[in-house]
């Protein structure tokens, strides 16, 4: 049996990586966050989505530069260890990132379950959980089949859901009522900035692209291109969808249909059929996001186990993947069944943003090696810091004790890290320079061989 590393070689070309990134970004976010952000920024929310996209581009630039020098399936986990060296701090932040990412996936699975059970007209918490667990198990099997199948499946899913959303946007655009988009009726400009903390989350999945670096031919060129193409494409899509929705519904209608505003906007043009089609698009989008993020979690657990951070069980091969995926899927099912995800998801999102900031700050220590622009990395740090403040401010209105909850999350991550060190007798390690050079030489040889052929 071939190892996971050999089987997955060159599974992701530029467009496969782009589709994976788009699939991860265009998940439940645009279907739920559009209404929620719109309730704050009104018909100016398109500016908020533009600002969120610019922040994502800055952050994506930093990640892509790190991925080119440290091509690893571990993504952000590898960068934390490279930037902050091997120790309890980098190990604890890796654990926190893993747990936060797991909560985010469980939340998307929960959204899929809600939409799915509503579609068949049998919504109950039990039916929603059955749908959620079903989609997690399905994509766990897809991911067990290896990166090549993940890339192909994500390409198909993304094409389908983008086709539905683009056709919806074009069709609905012919019925836009200009007065609904008038600046005269817009809310105060400050509201735009208050909603940026929300709109950035609609792009957050771009980090998944970095997990493909080890499965990507010539990541030094492909990674940055894939990152920028994916994020820019999603910026254009989000702004177009925003105009289509806010040009067809009044702000009161959007707030009333906050959790399904995009589907509600299809009603004036297509009636109930349009609403149903967009609900199906929401199902496809959440499924796509689960598929893309499960790939990332699989690679994070594999990398953490390989480098000594998690028990060996996460590293063992099953079929063409690793047992880490199976263990992670079991944990995800437990989250779906036993946790109040809407609250801990907000906490997890802020924690992920904090880890983004840590990676960018750490990037400054490695900037000579990555060749990145110092000015752009500093801009990324400032942008993420502002986003954290805005997100914290918004979340604290719904969860007053969010500050304590985040502090508990950090303490828990440190405790888990210490316990893992004591129980497994393993210490998190980074890729050595020899390993990285060997990988880069192998990639360079593959590119040269392809050119010769």
C-alpha positions in Angstrom: 0.0 0.0 0.0 1.3 3.4 -0.9 1.7 6.0 1.8 -0.5 9.0 2.1 2.3 11.2 1.0 3.1 9.4 -2.2 -0.5 8.9 -3.2 -1.4 12.5 -2.8 1.6 13.9 -4.7 0.6 16.7 -7.2 -3.1 16.2 -6.5 -3.7 19.9 -6.4 -3.0 22.1 -9.5 -3.8 25.8 -9.4 -7.5 25.4 -10.3 -8.0 22.5 -7.9 -6.6 24.7 -5.1 -8.7 27.6 -6.3 -11.9 25.5 -6.2 -11.0 24.1 -2.8 -10.5 27.7 -1.4 -13.8 28.9 -3.0 -15.6 25.8 -1.7 -14.4 26.5 1.8 -15.2 30.2 1.7 -18.6 30.1 -0.1 -20.2 27.9 2.6 -23.0 28.7 5.0 -21.4 32.2 5.5 -22.9 34.0 2.6 -26.4 32.5 3.2 -26.5 33.4 6.9 -24.0 36.3 7.4 -25.4 38.3 4.5 -28.6 38.9 6.4 -26.9 39.4 9.8 -24.3 41.9 8.4 -27.0 43.6 6.4 -29.0 44.2 9.6 -26.1 46.3 10.8 -24.8 48.0 7.6 -27.9 48.1 5.5 -27.5 48.6 1.8 -23.9 49.6 2.4 -22.9 46.1 3.4 -21.2 45.6 0.0 -18.5 48.0 1.3 -18.1 45.8 4.4 -17.7 42.7 2.2 -15.1 44.6 0.1 -13.2 45.5 3.2 -13.4 42.0 4.6 -12.0 40.7 1.2 -9.1 43.2 1.3 -8.2 41.9 4.8 -8.4 38.4 3.5 -6.0 39.3 0.6 -3.5 40.7 3.0 -3.7 37.7 5.3 -3.6 35.3 2.3 -0.5 37.0 1.0 1.3 36.2 4.3 0.1 32.6 4.4 1.0 32.0 0.7 4.6 33.3 1.3 5.0 31.0 4.3 3.5 28.0 2.4 6.0 28.5 -0.5 8.9 28.2 1.9 7.4 25.6 4.3 5.2 23.4 2.1 3.4 21.3 4.6 0.0 19.7 4.9 -0.2 21.2 8.4 -0.7 24.7 7.1 -1.0 27.2 10.0 0.2 24.6 12.5 3.5 24.2 10.7 3.9 28.0 10.4 3.3 28.4 14.2 6.1 25.9 15.0 8.5 27.4 12.4 7.9 31.0 13.6 7.8 30.4 17.4 10.1 27.3 17.6 9.3 24.0 19.3 7.7 24.5 22.7 4.6 24.6 24.8 3.4 27.9 23.4 3.5 26.8 19.7 2.1 23.5 20.7 -0.8 25.0 22.7 -1.7 27.4 19.9 -1.7 24.4 17.5 -4.2 22.6 19.8 -6.3 25.7 20.1 -6.4 26.1 16.3 -7.3 22.5 15.8 -10.2 22.7 18.3 -11.5 26.0 16.9 -11.4 24.6 13.4 -13.4 21.6 14.5 -16.0 23.8 16.1 -16.4 25.7 12.9 -16.9 22.5 10.8 -19.4 21.2 13.4 -21.3 24.5 13.1 -21.5 24.2 9.3 -22.6 20.6 9.6 -25.3 21.8 12.0 -26.4 24.4 9.3 -26.6 21.6 6.7 -28.7 19.5 9.0 -31.2 22.4 9.6 -31.5 23.1 5.9 -31.8 19.4 5.0 -34.5 18.6 7.5 -36.4 21.7 6.5 -36.3 20.7 2.8 -38.0 17.4 3.5 -40.5 19.1 5.8 -39.6 17.2 8.9 -37.5 19.6 11.0 -36.8 18.5 14.5 -33.6 18.7 16.4 -33.2 14.9 16.0 -33.7 15.0 12.2 -31.3 17.9 11.9 -28.7 16.0 13.9 -29.2 12.9 11.6 -28.6 15.0 8.5 -25.6 16.7 10.1 -24.0 13.4 11.1 -24.8 11.9 7.7 -23.0 14.6 5.8 -20.0 14.3 8.1 -19.7 10.6 7.5 -20.2 10.9 3.8 -17.4 13.4 3.4 -15.2 11.5 5.8 -15.4 8.6 3.4 -14.6 10.9 0.4 -11.6 12.3 2.3 -10.4 8.8 3.2 -10.1 8.1 -0.6 -7.2 10.6 -0.9 -6.5 14.1 -2.1 -7.1 13.4 -5.8 -10.7 12.4 -5.1 -11.2 15.4 -2.7 -9.9 17.7 -5.5 -12.2 16.2 -8.1 -15.3 16.2 -5.8 -14.7 19.7 -4.7 -14.3 20.9 -8.3 -17.7 19.4 -9.2 -19.5 20.7 -6.0 -18.1 24.2 -6.4 -19.1 24.4 -10.1 -22.6 23.4 -9.3 -23.1 25.8 -6.4 -21.4 28.7 -8.2 -23.6 28.1 -11.2 -26.7 28.3 -9.1 -25.6 31.5 -7.3 -24.4 33.2 -10.4 -27.5 32.4 -12.4 -29.6 33.7 -9.4 -27.6 36.9 -9.3 -27.8 37.6 -13.0 -31.6 36.8 -13.1 -32.4 38.8 -10.0 -30.3 41.8 -11.2 -32.8 42.5 -13.9 -35.4 43.3 -11.2 -33.3 45.5 -9.0 -35.1 48.5 -7.6 -32.5 51.4 -7.6 -34.2 53.2 -4.8 -33.5 50.3 -2.4 -29.7 50.9 -3.0 -29.9 54.6 -2.6 -27.3 56.2 -0.3 -30.0 58.5 0.9 -31.6 55.7 2.9 -28.3 54.2 4.0 -27.4 53.8 7.7 -24.5 55.7 9.3 -21.1 54.9 7.7 -19.7 53.7 11.1 -22.1 50.7 10.8 -20.0 49.5 7.9 -17.0 49.0 10.2 -19.1 47.4 12.9 -20.1 44.7 10.4 -16.5 44.0 9.1 -15.9 41.5 11.9 -18.8 39.5 10.5 -18.1 39.8 6.8 -14.5 38.7 7.2 -15.7 35.4 8.5 -17.3 34.8 5.1 -13.7 34.6 3.7 -12.0 32.8 6.5 -11.9 29.5 4.7 -9.1 30.8 2.4 -6.5 29.4 4.8 -7.5 25.9 3.6 -5.5 26.5 0.4 -2.2 26.5 2.4 -2.9 22.8 3.3 -2.5 21.8 -0.3 1.2 23.1 -0.5 2.7 19.6 -0.1 0.3 18.2 -2.7 0.9 21.1 -5.2 3.5 21.2 -8.0 5.8 24.2 -7.7 4.0 25.9 -4.7 6.3 28.9 -4.9 4.4 30.0 -8.0 1.1 28.2 -7.7 0.2 29.0 -4.1 0.1 32.8 -4.4 -1.8 32.6 -7.7 -4.4 30.2 -6.3 -4.8 32.3 -3.1 -5.4 35.5 -5.0 -7.6 34.1 -7.7 -9.8 32.4 -5.1 -10.2 35.4 -2.8 -10.8 37.9 -5.6 -13.4 35.7 -7.3 -15.2 35.4 -3.9 -15.0 39.2 -3.4 -16.7 39.8 -6.8 -19.3 37.1 -6.1 -20.2 38.4 -2.6 -20.6 42.0 -3.8 -22.7 41.0 -6.8 -24.9 38.9 -4.5 -25.2 41.7 -2.1 -26.5 44.1 -4.8 -28.9 41.5 -6.0 -30.4 40.8 -2.6 -30.5 44.5 -1.3 -31.9 45.6 -4.6 -34.9 43.3 -4.4 -35.7 43.3 -0.7 -36.3 46.2 1.8 -34.1 46.3 4.9 -37.1 45.2 7.0 -37.6 42.2 4.8 -34.0 41.3 5.0 -33.9 41.6 8.8 -37.1 39.5 9.1 -35.6 36.8 6.8 -32.1 37.2 8.4 -31.1 33.5 8.4 -32.3 32.9 4.8 -32.2 36.3 3.2 -30.5 35.1 0.0 -33.3 32.5 -0.6 -35.9 35.0 0.3 -34.6 37.4 -2.4 -35.3 34.7 -5.1 -39.1 34.8 -4.2 -40.0 38.1 -6.0 -38.6 36.8 -9.3 -39.1 33.0 -9.1 -41.7 32.5 -6.4 -41.5 29.5 -4.1 -39.5 27.5 -6.6 -36.7 30.1 -6.4 -36.7 30.0 -2.6 -36.4 26.2 -2.8 -33.6 26.3 -5.4 -31.6 28.7 -3.2 -32.2 26.5 -0.2 -30.7 23.6 -2.2 -27.8 25.9 -3.1 -27.3 26.5 0.7 -27.2 22.7 1.2 -24.6 22.3 -1.6 -22.6 25.2 -0.2 -22.5 23.9 3.3 -21.6 20.4 2.0 -18.8 21.9 0.0 -17.4 23.8 3.0 -17.5 20.6 5.1 -15.6 18.7 2.3 -12.9 21.4 2.0 -12.5 21.9 5.8 -12.4 18.2 6.5 -9.4 18.0 4.1 -7.7 20.7 6.1 -8.4 19.1 9.5 -7.2 15.8 8.2 -3.9 17.3 7.2 -3.6 19.3 10.4 -4.0 16.2 12.5 -1.6 14.2 10.3 1.0 16.9 10.5 0.6 17.4 14.3 0.8 13.7 14.9 3.8 13.4 12.5 5.6 16.2 14.4 4.8 14.8 17.8 1.9 16.9 18.9 -0.9 14.3 18.9 -1.0 10.6 19.7 0.3 8.2 17.0 -3.3 7.1 16.2 -3.8 10.4 14.3 -1.0 9.4 12.0 -1.7 5.8 11.1 -2.7 5.1 7.5 -6.2 3.8 6.7 -6.9 3.1 3.0 -5.2 6.2 1.5 -5.6 8.7 4.4 -5.0 8.6 8.1 -6.8 7.6 11.2 -6.7 11.3 12.2 -9.7 11.9 10.0 -11.6 9.1 11.7 -10.8 10.4 15.2 -11.7 14.0 14.1 -15.0 12.8 12.6 -15.9 11.2 15.9 -15.1 14.4 17.8 -17.2 16.4 15.3 -20.2 14.1 15.8 -19.8 14.6 19.6 -19.8 18.4 19.1 -23.0 18.2 17.0 -24.8 16.0 19.5 -23.7 17.5 22.8 -22.7 21.2 22.5 -24.5 24.5 22.0 -22.6 25.3 18.9 -23.9 28.8 18.2 -22.2 30.2 21.3 -18.9 28.3 21.1 -18.6 28.9 17.4 -18.3 32.7 18.0 -15.6 32.0 20.5 -13.8 29.6 18.1 -14.0 32.2 15.3 -12.3 34.9 17.5 -9.7 32.3 18.6 -8.9 31.5 14.9 -8.5 35.2 14.2 -6.1 35.5 17.1 -4.0 32.6 15.7 -4.0 34.4 12.3 -2.5 37.4 14.0 0.1 35.3 15.8 1.2 33.7 12.5 1.6 37.1 10.8 3.6 38.4 13.8 5.7 35.3 13.7 6.2 35.8 9.9 8.2 38.9 10.7 10.8 36.6 12.3 11.1 34.7 9.0 10.7 37.5 6.5 14.2 37.3 5.1 13.6 33.6 4.3 10.2 34.1 2.8 11.1 37.2 0.9 7.7 38.8 1.8 7.0 42.5 1.8 7.4 43.7 5.4 4.9 46.5 4.9 2.2 44.1 3.7 2.8 41.8 6.6 2.5 44.7 9.1 -0.7 45.8 7.3 -2.1 42.2 7.6 -1.3 42.3 11.4 -3.1 45.7 11.8 -6.1 44.5 9.7 -6.5 41.3 11.7 -6.1 43.1 15.0 -8.9 45.6 14.0 -11.1 42.6 12.9 -10.6 40.9 16.3 -11.6 44.1 18.1 -14.7 44.5 15.9 -15.6 40.8 16.2 -15.1 40.8 20.0 -17.3 44.0 20.3 -20.1 42.4 18.3 -20.0 39.0 20.0 -19.9 40.6 23.5 -23.3 42.0 22.9 -24.7 38.5 22.5 -22.4 36.7 24.8 -21.4 39.1 27.7 -18.9 36.7 29.2 -17.1 36.0 25.9 -13.8 37.4 27.2 -13.8 34.8 30.1 -14.8 32.1 27.7 -11.9 32.9 25.3 -9.5 32.9 28.3 -10.8 29.5 29.4 -10.2 28.3 25.8 -6.6 29.3 25.9 -6.0 27.8 29.4 -7.7 24.6 28.2 -5.4 24.5 25.1 -2.3 24.8 27.4 -3.6 22.1 29.7 -4.2 19.7 26.7 -0.7 20.4 25.4 0.9 19.7 28.8 -1.2 16.5 29.3 -0.3 15.3 25.7 3.4 15.8 26.4 3.2 13.8 29.7 1.0 11.0 28.3 2.5 10.5 24.8 6.1 11.4 25.8 6.2 13.3 22.4 7.2 16.9 21.7 6.0 19.0 18.8 8.7 19.4 16.2 9.0 21.3 13.0 10.2 20.2 9.6 14.0 20.4 9.5 15.7 22.5 6.8 16.9 19.2 5.2 13.3 18.0 5.0 12.1 21.3 3.4 15.0 21.4 0.9 14.4 17.8 0.0 10.7 18.6 -0.7 11.5 21.7 -2.7 14.1 19.8 -4.7 11.6 17.0 -5.4 9.0 19.5 -6.5 11.6 21.3 -8.7 12.6 17.9 -10.3 8.9 17.1 -11.0 8.4 20.5 -12.7 11.6 20.1 -14.9 10.5 16.5 -15.9 7.1 17.8 -16.9 8.7 20.6 -19.0 10.9 18.1 -20.7 8.0 15.9 -21.6 
